[in-house]
Amino acid sequence: MSITYYMLQIPPTFLFILMIGVFGLIAGVGTYIFRKKVQLNVLRSHNEVTGFLFLAVASFYALLLSFVVFVVWGQLNETHTNVSKEGSSALSLYRDIKFYPDAIESKLLMTVYLDYVYNVLDEEFPNMDKMQTSIKTPEAFNKVFHKMERLNPKDAFQIQLVAEMFHHLNELAIYRGLRNSSIETEVPAPIWLPIMLGAFITLFCSMLLDIEHTRMHITLNTILGIFIGMFLFIIVLLDHPYTGSLQIKPKSYQKIFLIEQQLNQSTNFIKK
């Protein structure tokens, strides 16, 4: 597991304060030490070059951060879309099974299907939060296929319903596969190297600028460090779609159990 996964186990507010605090402190303390070690007239004599260098470095680093944020945000949205489509297929399949005309076959198939839904909620998504795969859920999902293959439609209407159920089941399999393939979606470790190195180079270039007032120089560089920490916080927050405060949750699967519970309560009430 990457270090960003463990960072996401920290409450987001505290993580935000921690990251901007660390980078702000590095920038402020680094500027103070640098000003103590380097003579001001040396900086002033090269200010034109260092100013141009800082502008170029800061511009390219801002472009790099913007690109990474755009990529991780796009990956998160794509994962959200696939999970939503999976949930829609799961709900559609649930309704097909629930209202299948043959009550006996419908009940047997529903038992197997609800076992799969339970495993998704109880094992698969909690494991995905830990960036781990599930063992029981694929087996439960395969049982749904096997059970549906044994359906014996009696007429043309039931044959059409079975074909529709297989269509939703295949859609569910596709989007479920996409969800599982995105468990380990994260910013690769080699990308973090230029991100972190670029942060320190940018801060170092800001220390080379000729600002006569020491406190003003320290304050401005501290603000720059905080700003860099804010961008890195956004990247970390978006890095893992199933972990942290922005984690994707199985709302559609939860809705299936809610609908099933409501229907059972209605049936019991009618019987009474």
C-alpha positions as CSV (number, residue, x, y, z in Angstrom):
1,M,0.0,0.0,0.0
2,S,1.2,3.5,-0.8
3,I,1.8,6.2,1.9
4,T,-1.2,8.1,0.6
5,Y,-3.5,5.3,1.7
6,Y,-2.3,5.6,5.2
7,M,-2.6,9.4,5.0
8,L,-6.2,8.9,4.1
9,Q,-6.8,7.1,7.4
10,I,-6.3,10.5,9.1
11,P,-9.4,12.7,9.6
12,P,-9.5,15.1,6.5
13,T,-9.5,18.3,8.6
14,F,-6.5,17.2,10.6
15,L,-4.7,16.0,7.5
16,F,-5.4,19.3,5.8
17,I,-3.9,21.3,8.7
18,L,-1.0,18.9,9.0
19,M,-0.1,19.2,5.3
20,I,-0.3,22.9,5.0
21,G,1.4,23.2,8.4
22,V,4.4,21.0,7.3
23,F,4.9,22.8,4.0
24,G,4.4,26.2,5.5
25,L,6.8,25.4,8.2
26,I,9.4,24.1,5.8
27,A,9.1,27.2,3.7
28,G,9.2,29.7,6.6
29,V,12.0,28.0,8.6
30,G,14.0,27.4,5.4
31,T,13.7,31.0,4.4
32,Y,14.8,32.2,7.8
33,I,17.9,29.9,7.8
34,F,18.7,30.8,4.2
35,R,18.6,34.5,5.0
36,K,20.9,34.0,7.9
37,K,23.5,32.2,5.8
38,V,23.4,34.3,2.6
39,Q,24.3,37.9,2.4
40,L,21.5,40.2,1.0
41,N,23.8,42.0,-1.4
42,V,24.6,38.7,-3.1
43,L,20.9,38.1,-3.7
44,R,20.4,41.6,-4.9
45,S,23.1,41.4,-7.5
46,H,21.5,38.3,-9.1
47,N,17.8,39.3,-8.5
48,E,17.0,39.7,-12.2
49,V,18.1,36.2,-13.0
50,T,16.6,34.6,-9.9
51,G,13.3,36.4,-10.5
52,F,13.0,35.0,-14.0
53,L,14.1,31.5,-12.8
54,F,11.4,31.6,-10.0
55,L,8.7,32.6,-12.5
56,A,9.6,29.8,-14.9
57,V,9.9,27.1,-12.2
58,A,6.7,28.2,-10.5
59,S,4.8,28.2,-13.8
60,F,5.9,24.8,-14.8
61,Y,5.2,23.4,-11.3
62,A,1.7,24.9,-11.3
63,L,1.2,23.2,-14.7
64,L,2.4,19.9,-13.2
65,L,0.1,20.1,-10.2
66,S,-2.9,21.1,-12.3
67,F,-2.3,18.2,-14.6
68,V,-2.1,15.7,-11.8
69,V,-5.3,17.1,-10.1
70,F,-7.1,16.9,-13.4
71,V,-6.1,13.3,-13.9
72,V,-7.0,12.1,-10.4
73,W,-10.3,14.0,-10.5
74,G,-11.1,12.4,-13.9
75,Q,-10.3,8.9,-12.6
76,L,-12.5,9.5,-9.5
77,N,-15.4,10.7,-11.7
78,E,-15.0,7.7,-14.1
79,T,-15.0,5.3,-11.1
80,H,-18.2,7.0,-9.7
81,T,-19.9,6.6,-13.1
82,N,-19.0,2.9,-13.4
83,V,-20.2,2.2,-9.8
84,S,-23.5,4.1,-10.5
85,K,-24.0,2.0,-13.7
86,E,-23.3,-1.2,-11.7
87,G,-25.8,-0.1,-9.1
88,S,-28.4,0.6,-11.7
89,S,-27.9,-2.8,-13.3
90,A,-28.1,-4.4,-9.9
91,L,-31.4,-2.7,-9.1
92,S,-32.9,-3.6,-12.5
93,L,-31.9,-7.3,-12.0
94,Y,-33.4,-7.3,-8.6
95,R,-36.8,-6.1,-9.9
96,D,-36.7,-8.6,-12.8
97,I,-36.1,-11.4,-10.3
98,K,-38.7,-10.1,-7.8
99,F,-41.5,-9.9,-10.3
100,Y,-40.7,-13.1,-12.3
101,P,-44.0,-14.9,-12.9
102,D,-42.9,-18.2,-11.5
103,A,-43.0,-17.6,-7.7
104,I,-41.0,-20.7,-6.8
105,E,-38.1,-20.1,-9.2
106,S,-38.2,-16.4,-8.4
107,K,-37.8,-17.1,-4.7
108,L,-34.9,-19.5,-5.2
109,L,-33.1,-17.1,-7.5
110,M,-33.8,-14.2,-5.2
111,T,-32.2,-16.1,-2.3
112,V,-29.0,-16.6,-4.2
113,Y,-29.0,-13.0,-5.5
114,L,-29.5,-11.4,-2.1
115,D,-26.6,-13.6,-0.8
116,Y,-24.4,-11.9,-3.5
117,V,-25.7,-8.4,-2.5
118,Y,-25.0,-9.2,1.1
119,N,-21.4,-10.2,0.3
120,V,-20.9,-7.0,-1.7
121,L,-22.0,-4.9,1.3
122,D,-20.5,-7.0,4.1
123,E,-17.2,-8.1,2.6
124,E,-16.3,-6.7,-0.8
125,F,-16.6,-3.0,-0.2
126,P,-15.0,-3.2,3.3
127,N,-12.1,-5.0,1.7
128,M,-11.9,-2.4,-1.1
129,D,-11.5,0.2,1.6
130,K,-8.4,-1.7,2.7
131,M,-7.3,-2.1,-1.0
132,Q,-7.9,-5.8,-0.8
133,T,-10.0,-8.2,-3.0
134,S,-12.9,-10.4,-1.9
135,I,-13.0,-14.2,-2.0
136,K,-16.6,-15.0,-1.2
137,T,-18.3,-12.4,-3.4
138,P,-17.1,-13.7,-6.8
139,E,-18.3,-17.2,-5.7
140,A,-21.7,-15.8,-4.7
141,F,-21.9,-13.9,-8.0
142,N,-21.1,-17.1,-10.0
143,K,-24.0,-18.8,-8.2
144,V,-26.4,-16.2,-9.6
145,F,-25.3,-17.2,-13.1
146,H,-25.6,-20.9,-12.4
147,K,-29.0,-20.4,-10.8
148,M,-30.3,-18.3,-13.7
149,E,-29.1,-20.8,-16.3
150,R,-31.4,-23.4,-14.7
151,L,-34.5,-21.3,-15.1
152,N,-37.3,-23.0,-17.1
153,P,-39.5,-20.4,-18.7
154,K,-42.9,-21.7,-19.6
155,D,-44.0,-19.3,-22.3
156,A,-42.8,-16.6,-24.7
157,F,-43.3,-13.9,-22.1
158,Q,-41.1,-15.7,-19.5
159,I,-38.5,-16.4,-22.2
160,Q,-38.3,-12.6,-22.9
161,L,-38.0,-11.9,-19.2
162,V,-35.2,-14.4,-18.8
163,A,-33.3,-12.7,-21.7
164,E,-33.8,-9.3,-20.1
165,M,-32.5,-10.7,-16.8
166,F,-29.4,-12.1,-18.5
167,H,-28.8,-8.8,-20.2
168,H,-28.9,-7.0,-16.8
169,L,-26.7,-9.7,-15.3
170,N,-24.1,-9.3,-18.0
171,E,-24.1,-5.5,-17.6
172,L,-23.6,-6.0,-13.9
173,A,-20.7,-8.3,-14.5
174,I,-19.0,-5.7,-16.8
175,Y,-19.3,-2.8,-14.4
176,R,-18.4,-5.0,-11.5
177,G,-15.2,-5.9,-13.3
178,L,-14.4,-2.3,-14.0
179,R,-15.0,-1.5,-10.3
180,N,-12.6,-4.3,-9.2
181,S,-10.0,-3.2,-11.6
182,S,-10.0,0.3,-10.1
183,I,-9.3,-0.8,-6.5
184,E,-5.6,0.0,-6.8
185,T,-6.1,3.2,-8.8
186,E,-3.6,5.8,-7.5
187,V,-0.9,8.2,-8.5
188,P,2.1,6.1,-9.4
189,A,5.2,6.4,-7.1
190,P,7.4,7.7,-10.0
191,I,5.0,10.6,-10.4
192,W,5.3,11.6,-6.8
193,L,9.0,12.1,-7.2
194,P,8.8,15.1,-9.6
195,I,5.8,16.4,-7.5
196,M,7.8,16.5,-4.3
197,L,11.0,17.6,-5.9
198,G,9.2,20.3,-7.8
199,A,7.8,21.6,-4.5
200,F,11.2,22.0,-2.9
201,I,12.8,23.5,-6.0
202,T,10.0,26.1,-6.2
203,L,10.4,26.9,-2.5
204,F,14.2,27.2,-2.9
205,C,13.9,29.5,-5.9
206,S,11.5,31.7,-3.8
207,M,14.3,32.0,-1.2
208,L,16.7,33.4,-3.8
209,L,14.5,36.4,-4.4
210,D,15.7,39.8,-3.2
211,I,13.2,40.9,-0.6
212,E,14.9,43.4,1.8
213,H,12.4,43.0,4.7
214,T,13.2,39.6,6.3
215,R,9.7,39.1,7.9
216,M,8.0,39.9,4.7
217,H,10.1,37.4,2.8
218,I,9.4,34.7,5.4
219,T,5.7,35.4,5.4
220,L,5.4,35.3,1.6
221,N,7.3,32.0,1.3
222,T,5.2,30.5,4.1
223,I,2.1,31.4,2.2
224,L,3.6,29.8,-0.9
225,G,4.4,26.6,1.1
226,I,0.8,26.5,2.4
227,F,-0.6,26.9,-1.1
228,I,1.6,24.0,-2.3
229,G,0.4,21.9,0.7
230,M,-3.2,22.7,-0.3
231,F,-2.7,21.3,-3.8
232,L,-1.0,18.2,-2.5
233,F,-3.8,17.6,0.0
234,I,-6.3,17.7,-2.9
235,I,-4.2,15.1,-4.8
236,V,-4.0,12.8,-1.7
237,L,-7.8,13.2,-1.1
238,L,-8.7,12.1,-4.6
239,D,-6.0,9.4,-5.0
240,H,-8.0,6.4,-3.7
241,P,-11.7,6.2,-4.8
242,Y,-12.7,3.7,-2.1
243,T,-10.8,5.1,0.8
244,G,-11.0,8.2,2.9
245,S,-13.7,10.9,3.3
246,L,-14.6,10.9,-0.4
247,Q,-14.8,7.1,-0.7
248,I,-17.4,5.6,-3.0
249,K,-20.2,3.7,-1.2
250,P,-22.5,0.9,-2.5
251,K,-25.7,3.0,-2.2
252,S,-27.6,1.0,-4.8
253,Y,-26.9,-2.3,-3.1
254,Q,-28.0,-0.8,0.2
255,K,-31.2,0.3,-1.6
256,I,-31.9,-3.3,-2.7
257,F,-32.0,-4.4,0.9
258,L,-34.2,-1.5,1.8
259,I,-36.7,-2.3,-0.9
260,E,-36.7,-5.9,0.1
261,Q,-37.4,-5.0,3.7
262,Q,-40.2,-2.7,2.8
263,L,-41.8,-5.3,0.5
264,N,-41.6,-7.9,3.2
265,Q,-43.2,-5.6,5.7
266,S,-46.0,-4.7,3.3
267,T,-46.6,-8.5,2.6
268,N,-46.7,-9.2,6.3
269,F,-49.1,-6.4,6.9
270,I,-51.5,-7.6,4.2
271,K,-51.5,-11.1,5.6
272,K,-52.4,-9.8,9.0
